[in-house]
Amino acid sequence: MQGSFEYRLEANGDDIDLEIDLDSVSAKALVRLDRYINWVDVLKLAENDPEAARAAERLHTVLQHLGR
């Protein structure tokens, strides 16, 4: 079974809007993907890039919330 996953990205200067529409199949797949990512390694790689580290933390949080 293939899930639906669509996104819309609009940028205007420094403002970026991201809208994601997905079904439960895709959401569950993203939750599983979160389990495969070694976030400690990701944060270690981004230790000299605070913005990337913060983005990684936020992405991890979003993926965890999908599992609820």
C-alpha positions as CSV (number, residue, x, y, z in Angstrom):
1,M,0.0,0.0,0.0
2,Q,1.5,3.3,-1.0
3,G,0.7,6.4,1.1
4,S,0.0,9.8,-0.2
5,F,2.5,12.6,0.6
6,E,2.2,16.0,-0.9
7,Y,3.8,19.3,0.1
8,R,3.6,22.9,-0.8
9,L,6.5,25.3,-0.3
10,E,6.2,29.0,-0.6
11,A,9.0,31.5,0.0
12,N,8.9,35.2,0.2
13,G,12.2,36.7,1.4
14,D,13.1,35.2,4.7
15,D,9.5,33.8,5.2
16,I,9.0,30.3,4.2
17,D,5.7,28.4,4.4
18,L,5.7,24.6,4.3
19,E,2.5,22.7,4.2
20,I,2.5,18.9,4.2
21,D,-0.5,16.6,3.5
22,L,0.0,12.9,4.1
23,D,-2.1,10.0,5.0
24,S,-1.6,7.6,8.0
25,V,0.5,5.2,5.9
26,S,3.1,7.9,5.2
27,A,2.9,9.2,8.7
28,K,3.7,5.8,10.1
29,A,6.5,5.4,7.7
30,L,8.0,8.7,8.9
31,V,7.7,7.5,12.5
32,R,9.6,4.4,11.6
33,L,12.2,6.5,9.7
34,D,12.7,8.5,12.9
35,R,13.7,5.3,14.7
36,Y,16.4,4.6,12.1
37,I,18.1,7.9,12.5
38,N,20.9,8.1,15.1
39,W,20.1,11.6,16.3
40,V,23.2,11.7,18.6
41,D,25.3,11.3,15.5
42,V,23.3,14.0,13.6
43,L,23.7,16.5,16.5
44,K,27.4,15.6,16.7
45,L,27.9,16.4,13.0
46,A,26.0,19.7,13.5
47,E,27.8,20.8,16.6
48,N,29.5,23.7,14.7
49,D,26.2,24.7,13.0
50,P,23.7,25.7,15.7
51,E,20.9,26.4,13.2
52,A,21.2,22.9,11.7
53,A,21.3,21.4,15.2
54,R,18.1,23.2,16.1
55,A,16.5,22.2,12.9
56,A,17.4,18.5,13.6
57,E,16.0,18.7,17.1
58,R,12.7,20.2,15.7
59,L,12.5,17.6,13.0
60,H,13.0,14.8,15.5
61,T,10.2,16.3,17.7
62,V,7.8,16.5,14.8
63,L,8.5,12.9,13.8
64,Q,7.9,11.8,17.4
65,H,4.6,13.7,17.5
66,L,3.5,11.9,14.3
67,G,3.6,8.7,16.3
68,R,1.1,9.8,18.8
